[in-house]
Amino acid sequence: MTLDIILTIVGTICIIIGFLGCILPVLPGIPLSYLGIIALHLTSYAEYSNAFLIIWGVIVIIVQILDYYIPIWGTKRFGGGKKGAWGSAIGTIVGMFIIPPWGIIIFPFVGAVLGELLDEKEFKIALKAGFGAFLGFITGIIIKLIIAGILAFYFFKEVAIAFSDKLF
């Protein structure tokens, strides 16, 4: 019983921090949300099916991979070339370490612009590619928030059912 309560509290914290991690790239938001589901699964309050856990585990991995790829895709989609895409990728990595969390928002944009300028493209085209990187980053945030919201729904639905059964 005590372990169930501790795991539920840990799971709730993971779900909440998971939402923060969707916006603050320093925190692994979606994996933390999934960890909240796993914590609740380990209690007597909820038992998710193996298929549920595997499918959501795969979704979490895919979203994590896409989170790094989408700004690069946005750069290319808005007219950026190979150097702009590489600049965006390098900017994403550098941004994790320089002025976090703002660096991961700013540096993909800056990297894409610099990559395009190194490719001797006009500033206007480079700026457009940088905007694509930024738009890709925002798209990634929206996708992560949706997934975190779905995981939070499944988590709190089971918690509500478990506690309503205990109370009534």
KEMI-870780 format. One record per residue: residue in one letter; x, z, y of N, C-alpha, C, O in turn. Coordinates in Angstrom, 3 decimals. Example, Ala and Ser with C-alpha at 12.3 -4.5 7.8 and 13.67 -1.06 7.14 Angstrom:
BEGIN
> mikol	n.px	n.pz	n.py	ca.px	ca.pz	ca.py	c.px	c.pz	c.py	o.px	o.pz	o.py
> a	13.190	7.800	-5.690	12.300	7.800	-4.500	13.200	7.800	-3.300	14.236	8.465	-3.319;
> s	12.850	7.080	-2.250	13.670	7.140	-1.060	12.900	7.870	0.030	13.409	8.039	1.138;
This chain:
BEGIN
> mikol	n.px	n.pz	n.py	ca.px	ca.pz	ca.py	c.px	c.pz	c.py	o.px	o.pz	o.py
> m	0.817	0.000	-1.191	0.000	0.000	0.000	0.867	0.000	1.265	0.641	-0.792	2.179;
> t	1.853	0.887	1.308	2.744	0.946	2.468	3.535	-0.346	2.609	3.719	-0.854	3.716;
> l	4.007	-0.879	1.473	4.744	-2.150	1.511	3.850	-3.282	2.011	4.307	-4.153	2.751;
> d	2.592	-3.272	1.614	1.644	-4.283	2.102	1.516	-4.236	3.617	1.503	-5.275	4.278;
> i	1.423	-3.047	4.157	1.291	-2.894	5.606	2.559	-3.365	6.311	2.491	-4.064	7.322;
> i	3.712	-2.980	5.775	4.988	-3.398	6.374	5.116	-4.915	6.342	5.490	-5.528	7.342;
> l	4.808	-5.523	5.198	4.904	-6.985	5.081	3.904	-7.693	5.996	4.200	-8.759	6.536;
> t	2.736	-7.106	6.167	1.746	-7.692	7.075	2.233	-7.607	8.521	2.056	-8.549	9.294;
> i	2.837	-6.499	8.880	3.385	-6.353	10.234	4.539	-7.338	10.436	4.614	-8.002	11.470;
> v	5.427	-7.432	9.466	6.542	-8.388	9.548	6.002	-9.815	9.661	6.488	-10.614	10.462;
> g	4.992	-10.120	8.849	4.380	-11.450	8.900	3.762	-11.741	10.252	3.904	-12.843	10.781;
> t	3.074	-10.752	10.815	2.460	-10.925	12.137	3.526	-11.173	13.193	3.359	-12.037	14.055;
> i	4.607	-10.430	13.132	5.715	-10.631	14.080	6.295	-12.037	13.919	6.591	-12.707	14.908;
> c	6.456	-12.475	12.680	6.979	-13.829	12.431	6.047	-14.891	13.003	6.510	-15.871	13.587;
> i	4.746	-14.708	12.842	3.781	-15.675	13.375	3.873	-15.722	14.902	3.884	-16.804	15.488;
> i	3.937	-14.572	15.537	4.006	-14.512	17.004	5.317	-15.117	17.507	5.311	-15.943	18.420;
> i	6.434	-14.707	16.914	7.731	-15.259	17.335	7.794	-16.752	16.999	8.452	-17.524	17.696;
> g	7.105	-17.147	15.928	7.037	-18.568	15.575	6.434	-19.395	16.695	6.909	-20.494	16.982;
> f	5.389	-18.874	17.332	4.801	-19.581	18.473	5.799	-19.682	19.617	5.927	-20.735	20.243;
> l	6.506	-18.590	19.891	7.521	-18.621	20.947	8.607	-19.638	20.617	9.104	-20.340	21.498;
> g	8.968	-19.709	19.340	10.006	-20.644	18.908	9.603	-22.103	19.018	10.462	-22.984	19.010;
> c	8.324	-22.366	19.118	7.877	-23.745	19.329	8.247	-24.234	20.725	8.419	-25.432	20.952;
> i	8.365	-23.303	21.644	8.677	-23.646	23.029	10.144	-23.360	23.338	10.793	-24.121	24.055;
> l	10.657	-22.267	22.797	12.060	-21.904	23.007	12.876	-22.392	21.810	12.829	-21.783	20.741;
> p	13.618	-23.474	21.979	14.313	-24.071	20.838	15.380	-23.193	20.194	15.879	-23.522	19.118;
> v	15.732	-22.093	20.828	16.729	-21.201	20.256	16.167	-20.529	18.991	16.915	-20.192	18.073;
> l	14.854	-20.345	18.960	14.190	-19.707	17.823	13.625	-20.773	16.882	13.016	-21.738	17.344;
> p	13.816	-20.615	15.590	13.243	-21.574	14.633	11.754	-21.284	14.407	11.385	-20.631	13.430;
> g	10.912	-21.769	15.309	9.500	-21.411	15.332	8.728	-21.660	14.061	8.124	-20.740	13.509;
> i	8.740	-22.893	13.586	7.942	-23.237	12.412	8.450	-22.515	11.158	7.633	-21.989	10.401;
> p	9.761	-22.469	10.907	10.211	-21.684	9.747	9.813	-20.203	9.837	9.498	-19.590	8.816;
> l	9.822	-19.629	11.037	9.402	-18.236	11.186	7.914	-18.086	10.885	7.503	-17.116	10.249;
> s	7.113	-19.037	11.336	5.683	-18.989	11.032	5.457	-19.071	9.527	4.620	-18.358	8.973;
> y	6.206	-19.940	8.883	6.095	-20.078	7.427	6.541	-18.785	6.733	5.949	-18.371	5.736;
> l	7.576	-18.163	7.264	8.034	-16.885	6.724	6.930	-15.822	6.834	6.804	-14.962	5.963;
> g	6.139	-15.889	7.900	4.997	-14.995	8.043	3.988	-15.203	6.921	3.433	-14.240	6.392;
> i	3.752	-16.463	6.559	2.854	-16.786	5.436	3.422	-16.221	4.132	2.692	-15.641	3.328;
> i	4.724	-16.395	3.933	5.368	-15.891	2.712	5.260	-14.364	2.657	4.974	-13.796	1.603;
> a	5.490	-13.706	3.792	5.395	-12.234	3.829	3.993	-11.782	3.428	3.839	-10.836	2.655;
> l	2.970	-12.460	3.953	1.601	-12.073	3.603	1.304	-12.388	2.135	0.567	-11.656	1.474;
> h	1.872	-13.463	1.640	1.690	-13.836	0.226	2.244	-12.748	-0.700	1.732	-12.551	-1.801;
> l	3.263	-12.061	-0.265	3.880	-11.022	-1.081	3.089	-9.707	-1.078	3.449	-8.764	-1.782;
> t	2.025	-9.649	-0.295	1.179	-8.461	-0.267	0.025	-8.622	-1.256	-0.141	-9.671	-1.879;
> s	-0.750	-7.580	-1.381	-1.963	-7.674	-2.211	-3.138	-8.194	-1.386	-4.237	-8.356	-1.916;
> y	-2.923	-8.457	-0.099	-3.987	-8.914	0.782	-4.315	-10.393	0.601	-5.461	-10.805	0.780;
> a	-3.313	-11.186	0.248	-3.530	-12.629	0.150	-2.680	-13.194	-0.970	-1.579	-12.717	-1.246;
> e	-3.208	-14.203	-1.595	-2.428	-14.908	-2.602	-2.659	-16.403	-2.402	-3.681	-16.958	-2.806;
> y	-1.682	-17.028	-1.770	-1.762	-18.472	-1.562	-1.351	-19.166	-2.854	-0.539	-18.644	-3.617;
> s	-1.912	-20.335	-3.090	-1.564	-21.072	-4.307	-0.153	-21.637	-4.178	0.364	-21.812	-3.074;
> n	0.458	-21.918	-5.325	1.791	-22.528	-5.311	1.760	-23.869	-4.588	2.685	-24.201	-3.847;
> a	0.694	-24.638	-4.804	0.572	-25.939	-4.137	0.544	-25.757	-2.615	1.198	-26.506	-1.889;
> f	-0.204	-24.776	-2.137	-0.284	-24.488	-0.704	1.106	-24.175	-0.148	1.516	-24.725	0.874;
> l	1.817	-23.291	-0.832	3.144	-22.878	-0.361	4.141	-24.032	-0.394	4.946	-24.182	0.525;
> i	4.092	-24.839	-1.437	5.017	-25.976	-1.545	4.704	-27.028	-0.488	5.609	-27.519	0.186;
> i	3.429	-27.374	-0.342	3.046	-28.391	0.645	3.446	-27.950	2.048	4.012	-28.735	2.809;
> w	3.155	-26.702	2.394	3.521	-26.223	3.730	5.029	-26.081	3.883	5.561	-26.283	4.975;
> g	5.721	-25.738	2.810	7.182	-25.700	2.865	7.762	-27.082	3.174	8.689	-27.208	3.974;
> v	7.216	-28.104	2.543	7.661	-29.486	2.794	7.329	-29.892	4.229	8.146	-30.511	4.910;
> i	6.127	-29.542	4.683	5.742	-29.866	6.066	6.689	-29.203	7.058	7.094	-29.826	8.040;
> v	7.043	-27.951	6.812	7.965	-27.228	7.698	9.313	-27.941	7.758	9.881	-28.103	8.838;
> i	9.824	-28.365	6.613	11.110	-29.082	6.576	11.014	-30.394	7.344	11.900	-30.723	8.132;
> i	9.938	-31.144	7.115	9.763	-32.423	7.798	9.679	-32.232	9.311	10.304	-32.972	10.070;
> v	8.909	-31.242	9.743	8.772	-30.988	11.181	10.109	-30.579	11.791	10.428	-30.988	12.908;
> q	10.894	-29.778	11.072	12.209	-29.388	11.585	13.120	-30.601	11.755	13.843	-30.711	12.745;
> i	13.080	-31.496	10.796	13.895	-32.717	10.889	13.404	-33.587	12.045	14.202	-34.078	12.844;
> l	12.085	-33.776	12.128	11.513	-34.597	13.194	11.800	-34.018	14.572	11.938	-34.762	15.543;
> d	11.889	-32.715	14.659	12.143	-32.072	15.936	13.462	-32.534	16.559	13.591	-32.582	17.782;
> y	14.419	-32.866	15.733	15.698	-33.377	16.247	15.666	-34.893	16.418	16.409	-35.439	17.234;
> y	14.821	-35.570	15.662	14.780	-37.027	15.710	13.879	-37.559	16.819	14.178	-38.606	17.392;
> i	12.789	-36.872	17.138	11.804	-37.388	18.090	12.393	-37.675	19.478	12.066	-38.714	20.052;
> p	13.250	-36.803	20.051	13.849	-37.181	21.347	14.692	-38.460	21.266	14.731	-39.239	22.219;
> i	15.359	-38.673	20.142	16.141	-39.905	19.962	15.190	-41.100	19.900	15.443	-42.140	20.508;
> w	14.099	-40.936	19.160	13.100	-41.993	19.052	12.518	-42.298	20.433	12.341	-43.463	20.789;
> g	12.216	-41.245	21.218	11.678	-41.442	22.563	12.644	-42.217	23.446	12.229	-43.053	24.248;
> t	13.931	-41.937	23.297	14.943	-42.663	24.063	14.887	-44.149	23.734	14.868	-44.991	24.631;
> k	14.862	-44.463	22.450	14.813	-45.871	22.034	13.496	-46.529	22.447	13.476	-47.686	22.867;
> r	12.419	-45.794	22.326	11.091	-46.330	22.641	10.975	-46.709	24.113	10.253	-47.643	24.460;
> f	11.678	-45.993	24.972	11.624	-46.268	26.399	12.780	-47.149	26.863	13.183	-47.099	28.025;
> g	13.302	-47.948	25.955	14.283	-48.955	26.325	15.729	-48.541	26.189	16.621	-49.315	26.537;
> g	15.986	-47.367	25.703	17.364	-46.935	25.521	17.996	-47.619	24.328	17.315	-47.984	23.369;
> g	19.281	-47.785	24.397	20.015	-48.414	23.310	20.672	-47.385	22.415	20.334	-46.202	22.434;
> k	21.619	-47.869	21.631	22.312	-47.005	20.672	23.064	-45.875	21.382	23.034	-44.731	20.929;
> k	23.732	-46.190	22.485	24.487	-45.151	23.201	23.557	-44.127	23.845	23.889	-42.944	23.922;
> g	22.395	-44.580	24.307	21.408	-43.654	24.866	20.861	-42.722	23.797	20.671	-41.530	24.035;
> a	20.608	-43.282	22.608	20.114	-42.467	21.492	21.173	-41.453	21.064	20.863	-40.290	20.806;
> w	22.423	-41.906	20.990	23.506	-40.982	20.646	23.670	-39.920	21.724	23.895	-38.748	21.423;
> g	23.554	-40.338	22.985	23.646	-39.378	24.091	22.556	-38.328	24.009	22.798	-37.149	24.269;
> s	21.342	-38.761	23.643	20.234	-37.827	23.490	20.497	-36.851	22.343	20.249	-35.652	22.471;
> a	21.002	-37.377	21.217	21.303	-36.514	20.055	22.398	-35.509	20.399	22.276	-34.323	20.093;
> i	23.454	-35.979	21.030	24.551	-35.087	21.421	24.054	-34.075	22.453	24.420	-32.901	22.404;
> g	23.215	-34.536	23.387	22.644	-33.641	24.392	21.793	-32.546	23.769	21.798	-31.409	24.240;
> t	21.065	-32.882	22.712	20.248	-31.885	22.022	21.132	-30.800	21.423	20.838	-29.610	21.541;
> i	22.215	-31.221	20.780	23.127	-30.258	20.148	23.847	-29.417	21.202	23.931	-28.196	21.073;
> v	24.362	-30.067	22.236	25.067	-29.354	23.299	24.116	-28.393	24.011	24.497	-27.278	24.368;
> g	22.876	-28.838	24.212	21.886	-28.025	24.920	21.545	-26.727	24.227	21.096	-25.774	24.863;
> m	21.761	-26.686	22.903	21.491	-25.441	22.178	22.465	-24.342	22.572	22.152	-23.157	22.457;
> f	23.650	-24.736	23.037	24.702	-23.761	23.325	24.947	-23.541	24.817	25.483	-22.507	25.214;
> i	24.558	-24.502	25.631	24.789	-24.387	27.071	23.461	-24.092	27.750	22.484	-24.815	27.553;
> i	23.425	-23.073	28.520	22.265	-22.526	29.235	20.963	-22.554	28.416	19.954	-23.109	28.852;
> p	21.008	-21.937	27.210	19.758	-21.877	26.441	18.719	-21.031	27.174	19.099	-20.099	27.882;
> p	17.468	-21.306	27.039	16.820	-22.391	26.319	16.687	-23.672	27.134	16.272	-24.708	26.615;
> w	17.041	-23.592	28.413	16.849	-24.761	29.290	17.736	-25.928	28.899	17.375	-27.085	29.110;
> g	18.880	-25.634	28.337	19.813	-26.702	27.967	19.229	-27.689	26.978	19.483	-28.890	27.063;
> i	18.448	-27.179	26.042	17.885	-28.076	25.036	16.761	-28.941	25.610	16.370	-29.939	25.005;
> i	16.250	-28.559	26.769	15.253	-29.376	27.456	15.956	-30.400	28.347	15.561	-31.564	28.400;
> i	16.989	-29.958	29.039	17.664	-30.793	30.036	18.675	-31.758	29.406	18.727	-32.929	29.780;
> f	19.474	-31.274	28.459	20.596	-32.068	27.971	20.240	-33.319	27.173	20.991	-34.292	27.245;
> p	19.133	-33.356	26.411	18.776	-34.646	25.799	18.503	-35.717	26.857	18.866	-36.881	26.687;
> f	17.861	-35.306	27.945	17.605	-36.218	29.061	18.928	-36.679	29.672	19.163	-37.875	29.839;
> v	19.780	-35.721	29.999	21.076	-36.028	30.618	21.934	-36.876	29.679	22.567	-37.840	30.108;
> g	21.950	-36.510	28.394	22.735	-37.266	27.422	22.273	-38.705	27.291	23.096	-39.616	27.201;
> a	20.971	-38.917	27.278	20.435	-40.278	27.176	20.804	-41.085	28.417	21.205	-42.245	28.315;
> v	20.667	-40.466	29.587	21.014	-41.160	30.832	22.502	-41.505	30.848	22.880	-42.635	31.158;
> l	23.343	-40.527	30.513	24.794	-40.790	30.505	25.171	-41.845	29.467	26.015	-42.702	29.728;
> g	24.546	-41.783	28.294	24.818	-42.795	27.265	24.481	-44.190	27.746	25.233	-45.135	27.506;
> e	23.362	-44.321	28.418	22.966	-45.629	28.940	23.894	-46.083	30.071	24.219	-47.265	30.179;
> l	24.312	-45.143	30.901	25.248	-45.493	31.982	26.605	-45.900	31.412	27.253	-46.804	31.941;
> l	27.037	-45.242	30.342	28.290	-45.632	29.683	28.178	-47.029	29.064	29.174	-47.735	28.905;
> d	26.968	-47.402	28.724	26.710	-48.733	28.169	26.539	-49.761	29.290	26.153	-50.906	29.053;
> e	26.838	-49.324	30.515	26.805	-50.153	31.715	25.416	-50.694	32.029	25.270	-51.821	32.502;
> k	24.407	-49.886	31.764	23.043	-50.266	32.121	22.736	-49.731	33.506	23.379	-48.799	33.988;
> e	21.751	-50.332	34.133	21.347	-49.908	35.470	20.818	-48.479	35.427	20.299	-48.019	34.410;
> f	20.960	-47.791	36.553	20.512	-46.400	36.628	19.022	-46.284	36.327	18.590	-45.332	35.678;
> k	18.239	-47.248	36.796	16.786	-47.217	36.574	16.465	-47.274	35.079	15.585	-46.555	34.605;
> i	17.165	-48.114	34.348	16.955	-48.225	32.898	17.435	-46.954	32.207	16.792	-46.458	31.282;
> a	18.571	-46.435	32.664	19.105	-45.194	32.085	18.145	-44.037	32.316	17.938	-43.208	31.430;
> l	17.567	-43.984	33.495	16.612	-42.927	33.819	15.358	-43.032	32.950	14.807	-42.020	32.517;
> k	14.923	-44.241	32.705	13.754	-44.471	31.852	14.035	-43.986	30.420	13.178	-43.372	29.785;
> a	15.229	-44.267	29.930	15.612	-43.799	28.592	15.662	-42.272	28.562	15.247	-41.657	27.579;
> g	16.164	-41.664	29.625	16.193	-40.211	29.719	14.795	-39.631	29.725	14.551	-38.593	29.110;
> f	13.877	-40.287	30.412	12.486	-39.851	30.411	11.908	-39.935	28.999	11.129	-39.074	28.590;
> g	12.288	-40.967	28.262	11.837	-41.104	26.865	12.320	-39.936	26.013	11.583	-39.425	25.169;
> a	13.564	-39.518	26.241	14.101	-38.361	25.510	13.309	-37.105	25.849	12.979	-36.315	24.964;
> f	13.004	-36.921	27.140	12.225	-35.752	27.567	10.818	-35.790	26.973	10.310	-34.776	26.495;
> l	10.199	-36.958	27.006	8.864	-37.113	26.431	8.880	-36.835	24.926	7.947	-36.240	24.387;
> g	9.945	-37.269	24.259	10.105	-36.971	22.833	10.204	-35.481	22.591	9.649	-34.965	21.621;
> f	10.902	-34.794	23.459	11.034	-33.344	23.339	9.674	-32.666	23.489	9.339	-31.773	22.711;
> i	8.897	-33.081	24.475	7.559	-32.513	24.700	6.650	-32.816	23.510	5.855	-31.969	23.102;
> t	6.766	-34.012	22.958	5.981	-34.380	21.776	6.329	-33.454	20.611	5.444	-33.010	19.879;
> g	7.604	-33.168	20.447	8.040	-32.246	19.397	7.432	-30.859	19.575	7.020	-30.229	18.600;
> i	7.377	-30.385	20.813	6.779	-29.075	21.092	5.304	-29.075	20.695	4.820	-28.124	20.082;
> i	4.601	-30.138	21.044	3.173	-30.210	20.722	2.956	-30.209	19.213	2.075	-29.510	18.713;
> i	3.752	-30.984	18.488	3.637	-31.025	17.020	3.895	-29.632	16.440	3.154	-29.168	15.573;
> k	4.950	-28.970	16.922	5.269	-27.628	16.415	4.163	-26.625	16.731	3.843	-25.780	15.895;
> l	3.581	-26.706	17.914	2.495	-25.791	18.264	1.276	-26.006	17.373	0.603	-25.047	16.995;
> i	0.994	-27.249	17.042	-0.133	-27.541	16.149	0.112	-26.929	14.772	-0.766	-26.273	14.213;
> i	1.312	-27.146	14.228	1.638	-26.606	12.900	1.636	-25.079	12.932	1.113	-24.439	12.020;
> a	2.219	-24.492	13.981	2.224	-23.028	14.104	0.797	-22.497	14.205	0.487	-21.443	13.649;
> g	-0.061	-23.210	14.902	-1.456	-22.803	15.021	-2.180	-22.832	13.684	-2.964	-21.934	13.376;
> i	-1.918	-23.862	12.893	-2.547	-23.959	11.567	-2.055	-22.827	10.670	-2.849	-22.184	9.983;
> l	-0.754	-22.587	10.677	-0.214	-21.491	9.855	-0.761	-20.142	10.315	-1.078	-19.285	9.490;
> a	-0.871	-19.953	11.629	-1.439	-18.701	12.153	-2.893	-18.553	11.714	-3.329	-17.450	11.383;
> f	-3.644	-19.653	11.708	-5.033	-19.606	11.248	-5.106	-19.108	9.804	-5.868	-18.193	9.494;
> y	-4.302	-19.720	8.921	-4.313	-19.307	7.513	-3.870	-17.847	7.349	-4.404	-17.121	6.511;
> f	-2.902	-17.434	8.146	-2.415	-16.061	8.082	-3.509	-15.077	8.497	-3.856	-14.168	7.744;
> f	-4.044	-15.267	9.698	-4.999	-14.301	10.230	-6.352	-14.365	9.519	-7.081	-13.373	9.488;
> k	-6.687	-15.508	8.957	-7.912	-15.600	8.158	-7.814	-14.672	6.949	-8.750	-13.931	6.649;
> e	-6.675	-14.720	6.260	-6.487	-13.855	5.090	-6.396	-12.386	5.471	-6.900	-11.523	4.752;
> v	-5.758	-12.100	6.592	-5.675	-10.713	7.054	-7.080	-10.190	7.384	-7.436	-9.070	7.019;
> a	-7.863	-11.011	8.073	-9.222	-10.606	8.433	-10.078	-10.363	7.188	-10.830	-9.391	7.131;
> i	-9.964	-11.233	6.207	-10.717	-11.066	4.963	-10.284	-9.788	4.243	-11.118	-9.014	3.773;
> a	-8.984	-9.583	4.166	-8.461	-8.399	3.452	-8.922	-7.107	4.120	-9.352	-6.171	3.446;
> f	-8.830	-7.061	5.450	-9.201	-5.827	6.140	-10.706	-5.631	6.222	-11.172	-4.493	6.267;
> s	-11.477	-6.709	6.244	-12.933	-6.546	6.235	-13.403	-6.037	4.876	-14.359	-5.267	4.787;
> d	-12.718	-6.478	3.812	-13.042	-5.958	2.471	-12.699	-4.472	2.373	-13.424	-3.713	1.729;
> k	-11.612	-4.052	2.998	-11.185	-2.652	2.936	-12.090	-1.746	3.774	-12.322	-0.587	3.432;
> l	-12.598	-2.304	4.886	-13.431	-1.508	5.795	-14.876	-1.391	5.315	-15.540	-0.381	5.547;
> f	-15.346	-2.429	4.651	-16.772	-2.430	4.290	-16.970	-2.311	2.836	-18.108	-2.297	2.367;
